Amino acid sequence: MAVCIDGKALAAEIKENLKTDVRNFTERFGRQITLAVVLVGNNPASEVYVRNKVKAAEFVGIKSLSFTLPENSEESDVTELIKNLSDDKSVDGILVQLPLPKHLSEDKILSLIPPEKDVDGFTAYNVGNSTLFKDAIVSCTPMGIMYMLNSIPVPLCGKNAVVIGRSNIVGKPVSMLLLKENCTVTICHSKTANIKEITKQADVLVVAIGKPKFVTADMVKDGAVVIDVGINRTESGLCGDVDFDAVKDKASYISPVPGGVGPMTIAMLMKNAYLCALRRENA
Ligand SMILES: NC(=O)c1ccc[n+]([C@@H]2O[C@H](COP(=O)([O-])OP(=O)(O)OC[C@H]3O[C@@H](n4cnc5c(N)ncnc54)[C@H](OP(=O)(O)O)[C@@H]3O)[C@@H](O)[C@H]2O)c1
């Protein structure tokens, strides 16, 4: 029976420690750390995410500025806002909640965020530097996953890691972080043949596809560490991409949904906002 990797508890600990760091920052530099959160449209899931991020910022002592633009906003409305926030010296971090409405170019809008205010680590500069294993702001979900993996007594060096999903926000960056930790990494996606044969070789399995209970017990190696990134809203409530009840009897460690990667992502966002503020003070 697997041990549960409790993301909620780890995130609470990280946020509690950040409270002190943020308080020390305010005392040292005589100003509050400020995070700008931009939401375009009324996607209900995005509204929940933004609310939780603002709540977490409040908890750790980071000031948040919320900007909500209507669904039918022109691209120029959004780019102008981002440019203003980029120029605003009191703003340490800019977060644009994704996905944006279809008529807006995510690439164009994200590219306007200055790398030093890129709290989500989505800009090409930060993704590039992170991939080069150089100093960078790393995106929050992959960083949260690595924190969870580093919280358990299983060394990553030399392990076979399999990542299912190759998105820019989870699959690709977490694969690079696992590689940096000296794992041998295989990335699977929707065109991967014989996926089960690959996942069965995984000492560490990270699943980020958005398909409820896709990973079944027969796809998992005995004793594997399984991290479930998926958030799926089904008739019976929230569930992950892993069939938790079946896989927990096979894995050595497993992260639950809810209460796993989700809270870690928000804690890491707060950490990134703090790190952005420190960098901007050259501290
Ligand atoms: N907990 C958190 O904080 C957090 C953060 C971000 C995302 N998520 C959740 O994580 C999940 C993935 O998010 P995402 O943004 O990475 O998703 P995404 O951009 O939709 O990408 C999904 C990936 O899964 C692959 N895929 C889809 N069906 C597959 C299949 N049957 N077999 C193998 N691979 C398959 C896709 O392959 P192709 O590239 O070939 O299409 C793609 O690479 C979602 O449930 C999302 O809500 C959670």
The ligand as an SDF file (V2000), in Angstrom:
LIG
                    3D

 48 52  0  0  0  0  0  0  0  0999 V2000
   -2.5070   20.4410  -10.5230 N   0  0  0  0  0  0  0  0  0  0  0  0
   -2.1520   21.5210  -11.2050 C   0  0  0  0  0  0  0  0  0  0  0  0
   -1.7220   22.5130  -10.6410 O   0  0  0  0  0  0  0  0  0  0  0  0
   -2.2500   21.4900  -12.6860 C   0  0  0  0  0  0  0  0  0  0  0  0
   -1.5520   22.4080  -13.4730 C   0  0  0  0  0  0  0  0  0  0  0  0
   -1.6420   22.3040  -14.8590 C   0  0  0  0  0  0  0  0  0  0  0  0
   -2.4330   21.3120  -15.4200 C   0  0  0  0  0  0  0  0  0  0  0  0
   -3.1240   20.4660  -14.6150 N   0  0  0  0  0  0  0  0  0  0  0  0
   -3.9600   19.3790  -15.1450 C   0  0  0  0  0  0  0  0  0  0  0  0
   -3.0950   18.4390  -15.7690 O   0  0  0  0  0  0  0  0  0  0  0  0
   -3.7280   17.8700  -16.9040 C   0  0  0  0  0  0  0  0  0  0  0  0
   -2.8510   18.1320  -18.1080 C   0  0  0  0  0  0  0  0  0  0  0  0
   -2.7360   19.5180  -18.3020 O   0  0  0  0  0  0  0  0  0  0  0  0
   -1.9210   20.1570  -19.5160 P   0  0  0  0  0  0  0  0  0  0  0  0
   -2.1620   21.5970  -19.5170 O   0  0  0  0  0  0  0  0  0  0  0  0
   -0.5350   19.6350  -19.4700 O   0  0  0  0  0  0  0  0  0  0  0  0
   -2.7430   19.4860  -20.7420 O   0  0  0  0  0  0  0  0  0  0  0  0
   -2.7080   19.6630  -22.3050 P   0  0  0  0  0  0  0  0  0  0  0  0
   -2.0110   20.9210  -22.7000 O   0  0  0  0  0  0  0  0  0  0  0  0
   -4.0830   19.4010  -22.7620 O   0  0  0  0  0  0  0  0  0  0  0  0
   -1.7740   18.4510  -22.7680 O   0  0  0  0  0  0  0  0  0  0  0  0
   -2.1870   17.1370  -22.5830 C   0  0  0  0  0  0  0  0  0  0  0  0
   -1.0670   16.2220  -22.9920 C   0  0  0  0  0  0  0  0  0  0  0  0
   -1.5180   14.9010  -22.7770 O   0  0  0  0  0  0  0  0  0  0  0  0
   -1.2920   14.1210  -23.9510 C   0  0  0  0  0  0  0  0  0  0  0  0
   -2.3180   13.1210  -24.0660 N   0  0  0  0  0  0  0  0  0  0  0  0
   -3.6400   13.3080  -24.2540 C   0  0  0  0  0  0  0  0  0  0  0  0
   -4.2790   12.1300  -24.3330 N   0  0  0  0  0  0  0  0  0  0  0  0
   -3.3390   11.1770  -24.2200 C   0  0  0  0  0  0  0  0  0  0  0  0
   -3.3590    9.7680  -24.2430 C   0  0  0  0  0  0  0  0  0  0  0  0
   -4.4880    9.0890  -24.4110 N   0  0  0  0  0  0  0  0  0  0  0  0
   -2.2020    9.1120  -24.0680 N   0  0  0  0  0  0  0  0  0  0  0  0
   -1.0370    9.7830  -23.8990 C   0  0  0  0  0  0  0  0  0  0  0  0
   -0.9490   11.1260  -23.8780 N   0  0  0  0  0  0  0  0  0  0  0  0
   -2.0910   11.8030  -24.0400 C   0  0  0  0  0  0  0  0  0  0  0  0
   -1.3190   15.1000  -25.0980 C   0  0  0  0  0  0  0  0  0  0  0  0
   -0.6070   14.5770  -26.1850 O   0  0  0  0  0  0  0  0  0  0  0  0
   -0.4050   15.3650  -27.5830 P   0  0  0  0  0  0  0  0  0  0  0  0
    0.6490   16.3880  -27.2940 O   0  0  0  0  0  0  0  0  0  0  0  0
    0.0160   14.3290  -28.5200 O   0  0  0  0  0  0  0  0  0  0  0  0
   -1.7320   16.0030  -27.9040 O   0  0  0  0  0  0  0  0  0  0  0  0
   -0.6750   16.3330  -24.4660 C   0  0  0  0  0  0  0  0  0  0  0  0
    0.7180   16.3020  -24.5890 O   0  0  0  0  0  0  0  0  0  0  0  0
   -5.1100   18.5190  -16.9530 C   0  0  0  0  0  0  0  0  0  0  0  0
   -6.0230   17.7070  -16.2610 O   0  0  0  0  0  0  0  0  0  0  0  0
   -4.9270   19.8230  -16.2110 C   0  0  0  0  0  0  0  0  0  0  0  0
   -6.1310   20.2950  -15.6350 O   0  0  0  0  0  0  0  0  0  0  0  0
   -3.0380   20.5310  -13.2780 C   0  0  0  0  0  0  0  0  0  0  0  0
  1  2  1  0
  2  3  2  0
  2  4  1  0
  4  5  1  0
  4 48  2  0
  5  6  2  0
  6  7  1  0
  7  8  2  0
  8  9  1  0
  8 48  1  0
  9 10  1  0
  9 46  1  0
 10 11  1  0
 11 12  1  0
 11 44  1  0
 12 13  1  0
 13 14  1  0
 14 15  2  0
 14 16  1  0
 14 17  1  0
 17 18  1  0
 18 19  2  0
 18 20  1  0
 18 21  1  0
 21 22  1  0
 22 23  1  0
 23 24  1  0
 23 42  1  0
 24 25  1  0
 25 26  1  0
 25 36  1  0
 26 27  1  0
 26 35  1  0
 27 28  2  0
 28 29  1  0
 29 30  1  0
 29 35  2  0
 30 31  1  0
 30 32  2  0
 32 33  1  0
 33 34  2  0
 34 35  1  0
 36 37  1  0
 36 42  1  0
 37 38  1  0
 38 39  2  0
 38 40  1  0
 38 41  1  0
 42 43  1  0
 44 45  1  0
 44 46  1  0
 46 47  1  0
M  CHG  2   8   1  16  -1
M  END
$$$$
